[in-house]
């Protein structure tokens, strides 16, 4: 997801469509989602640097216990190959997986196949794979995927689902895995999927795109994946209402692709601000009233309303194919040193106003909405 924070720092930006919203309050009769998830990738580093968390009433507690106690039942963790700060690698994935498992939560592992953020604007090869191509690159994908998932299984905390790539609208491992060359991209995706299934039998393989409101683009991508024989079990879409269209656009896309490909669907990433000002020195990604979705103010109540309404959208997918959703980085609070750039300890966090903990590190009302699902 990192492209959003670096939009003002020179990364490739995607044009934002016109925004609108579904009628508030549509979630009242929605059934409970099977996946009520939180991406807690930044949690380990934040805690190591002194981050703490509290219940809404001010009681300090372990962040994972707070999430699980609210009803969150899945955790999502990204994996990088050799990042500058050493996080999002095997030791930290294993450590956090043990905590999630102890709290009764299932795990989705999100492979970026990069040393840093991978998203629609950038899919950089890991430095160690820079000179690998063809079968050698596919072997690296297989080995890396099997290493992480095999280690999780060996310690008794197997992943329940895996993403082969992160927001791979334009492919992954560029230039080799670009959508300009679908046979090569399909080979890399298949290598990851097959390795995942071999290393962790019973795991569900998901493919993840951004821009969840863009139905034609989603169909084009998955039509190609199916035509090239890429194996997958579920479709994940990022959906941020200030970038990716309306809730009606998301509903239409989820309904269409779940029926078209006969797969379960889920929102792999969403979030919304509870305020606009920044707690640290770095301006937030969403920090102006003009950037908000109409009908959803940047308040704790507005954040909770957004989550209720996107929950209703997923729950309304026909045939029970709407698995659920993940809130992106609800625990990424403004802890000095835990900024967006793994190579720069002085970098700030542009996301703390979209966490599910306020600037006093107390749980916000939206966390209860997420857990009730």
N, C-alpha and C positions, 0 to 999 in steps of 0.2 A: 504493500500500500504506500510505500515511502514517497512516491512521486508527488503526493499532495503537499507534504511538508517542504519539499525542495522546489515547488513551483516558483517561489520568489527568490530562489537561489540558483536559477539557471537551467533547471531540468526542462524536458519537453513537456509542454502543457497540452491537454486535450480540450477542445472547445466544449463549453458547457451549454446544454440545450436549455430551452425555456423551461421554467419551473412552474409547477402547479402542485396541488395536493388533493388527496382524497378527502372526503368529508370526515372531520374529526368524530371520534366516538364509534367508529365502525367495528372496533375490536370486541365489543361487549359480549357477543355470543360465540366468539371464536373458540374452537377446541384447543386443548393444550398441545403445544408443539413437542415433537419427540426430541429435537435438538434445541436446547436453550443454552447457547454457547458464549464463551468469552475467549478472545485471543489474548493470552497473558504472556506473550513472548518477551516483553520488556521487564517482567516482574522480577526475575532473578537478579538482574543487574541493579534495578532500582533498590531492592532490599539490601543487596551487598553494599550499596552506597548510603544506606541509612534510611530508606523509605519505610514508612509505617502506615498502617491502615486502621480505620475505626468503623464500628457499626454506626448507624444513624444516630444512636443515642450517645455516642462519644466513647463507648467502650473499645479499647484497643484489642485487636485480635489478628490472627494470621489471615492474610488476604484470601487465600484459597478457601479457608473455612468460612469467611464472610460470604464469598460467592456461593459456595455449596449450600450454606445455610439459607440463602435467599432462594434457592431452587435451581441455580445454574448447574447443569448436568454434563456439559462438555467443556473441555479446554482445547485451545488451538495453539500450536507452537510452530514458529517458522524455523527453518534450518538453513544456515549458511555453511559454505565449505571451509573457508579459512579467513574469517573476518578479522579486522585489525584489533578488535578488543577481546577476541576469544569467546564471546557469547554466541548463542544460537548454534552451538556445536554439540557434539555428542555428550560431553560431560554435563552440560547444563540442561540439555533435553532430558537426559536420564534422571537428573536430580528433580526437575520440576514434574516429570511424569510420575515419579514416586509420590509426590504430594497430591497430585490430581487423583491418582488411583486410591490413595488412602482416604480421600474425601468422597469416594464413590463416583468420580467423574470419568467419562470416557475421553479419549484423546484423538484429535485430528492433527496429523503432522503435515506441515506445509513446506514442501521443498521448493526453494528458490533457485537451486542450481547456480549459485553465484556466491561471491564473497561479500556481497552487499545487497542493497535493495533491488529487487526485480519487479517490474510493473510494465504497463503498456508502452512507456516511453524509454525503457532501458532494460535490457536483458543481457548483462555482461557475463561473459565466461569467467569462471574462477581462474585466477592466475596460473594455478597448477595445470589447468586443462587448456591453456591458450593455444598450444601447438597440436592439440588432438583434433582429429577429424574422422568422419566415417565410422567404421567399426570401433576404432579406439575410443572415440568420444562416447559412443553408445555403451561401451564397456565401463567407462568411468561413471556414467549415469547409473548403470546397473550396480556397480560395486558400492557407490556412495549410498544409494537407496537401500540396498541390502544391509549395509553396515549399520545404519541408524535403526532401521526397523527390526533387524535381527537382534541388536543389543536391547531394544525395548522389550522384545518378546523374551529374551533370555533372563531379564531381571524380573519377569512376571508382571510387566505393565505394557502389554501389547497395544499398539495403536488400533483403534476401531475403524479409522478412515485415513486416507492419505491423499494429498493433492500432488499431482505430478506437474509441478510448475505453479507459479503465482501470477495471476492476471496476465495470461499468455495470449492476449488478443493478437499480437504480432509474432507469436512464437516464443522460443526461448533459446538460450545459448547462441546468441547472434555472433556471426552471421550464419552459422551452420543451420540452426533450427528456425530460420525465418519462415513465415507463412508464404514467402515468395517461392519456397521450395518445399511443398507439402510432403513429398516422399521422404526427404531427409528429416523434417520435423516429426512425421509420423514414426519414423524409426526410433527417434529419441524418446518420444512419448511412450511407445510400446516397450522400449527397454526399461523405462522406469516402472511402468505398470506391471510388467511381468516379474521384475525383481521384487516389487512390493508383495505380490501375491505369493511368490515363492518363499520369501523371508518371513512373512506373517500371514499364514493361511487364514482365510475368512475375512481379511481386511477389505474394505470397500474403497475402490479407486475413484477419485473425483477429478474432474478437469475444471479449471477455474478461470473465468474471464471477468474483466471489469465492465463498466458501462451496462449495468443490468437492465436499463430501460430501452436499449437499442435492439429491438427484435430482429431486424433484417441482418444486422451484423452477427448476432448470435447464431442465427440459422445458417448463414454462410459458413461460419467457422465450424460448427458441429456437422454440417453436411459434408465438409471436407474430411473431418476426423473420421466419420463413419465410412465414407468412401474409401479411405486409406486403411481401414481395419484397425483403428486405434481402440484398444479395449478400455472401457470405463463403466462405472456403475452409477454415478451420480454427477449432476451438473451444479457447480457452484458459481454464483454471480455476485460481484461487489455491487452495492447500490447505496450511493450517497445522494440524498435528495437535492443537495445544492449543486450537483454536477450531472447526474445521470438520468434526468427526466422526472416524470411524475410517478406517483404511486400507481396510477392507472397504467402507465407504460410498463412498470415492473410486473403488475398483475398479468397483463396481456402476454408478456414475454415468458413468464414462468408457466402460465397455462399452456402456451403454445409448445415450448420445448419439452415439457414433461410428457405431453401427448405425442409429439412428433418423434421423439427418440425413446419413448417408453422408459424413462428414467426418473428417479426421484430428483428433486431440485431443492436447493437451499440458498439462502443469502450468506455468502462466505464472509462478507464484511459490511457493516453499516455502523453509523455513529451520528451524533448530533450534539451541538454545544448546549451547555447549561448557563453559559455567560460568554461575553465577548472579549473581556480584557484578559491580559496575560499575567501569569503569576511569576514568570521569569523574564529575562531581558529580551527573549525572542518573540516577535509578534506571532500570534496564532494564525493557523491556516485559514480559519473562518473567524473573522474579527470585526465584520461590518454588518450593520442591519441589512444592507442591500444584498448580502450574500445568503441570507436565510431563506428557507422555504416559507412561502406565505402561509399564515395560519399556525406556524410553530415558532413562538418567540424563543430567544436564547435565555431561557429560565429553567430551573429544575422541572417545572410543570410542562414547559414546552418540550423539553428533552423526553420526558416520560410519555407525552402524547405522541411524539414521533414513533417511539418504540411500540406503543400500543397499536398504532395504525399499520406499521410495516409488519408486525406480528400477524395482524388480521389478514393482510395480503397473502402471506405465506400459507397461513392456515386454510385459506380459501381455494388453494390449488385443487382442481378436481381429482377425485380418486385417491385422496389422501397422500398424494405424491409430494406435498410440501413438507420437507423434513424439519426445517427450522431455520435458525439464523445464528450468527456470531456477531457480537459487538466487538469492534476492533479496538484493542488496547484500552480496556476500561481501567486498568491499573497503572497506566503510564502517566504518573503525576510528575510534577516539576521537582525532581530530585537532582541537585547539582551533580554533573558528571554523566547523567543518563540522558544525554541529548540525542539528536537525530543522526549525528555523524559518528560512526564507530571509531574513526581514526582521530577524532578531535574531542577530548574530554571536556573542552570548554564550550562545545556546541550546546544550544538550548533545545527545549522541547516546545514545538508548536502545537501540541495536541492536548495539553492538560485541561483545556476547557471542554473537551469532548470525552473525558474520562467519566467513570461512574462513581467517582469519589471527588468531593468538593475541595476547595483550597485549604481546608482544615483536615483533609484526608478522611472525611466522613462519608459513608455510603449515601448516595442520592436516591430519590424515589424511583428513578428508572431502573435501578438494580432489582427492586422488588417486582417491577413489571417484567423484566427479563426472566426472572426466576419463575414467575407464575405462567409465562409463556402462553 
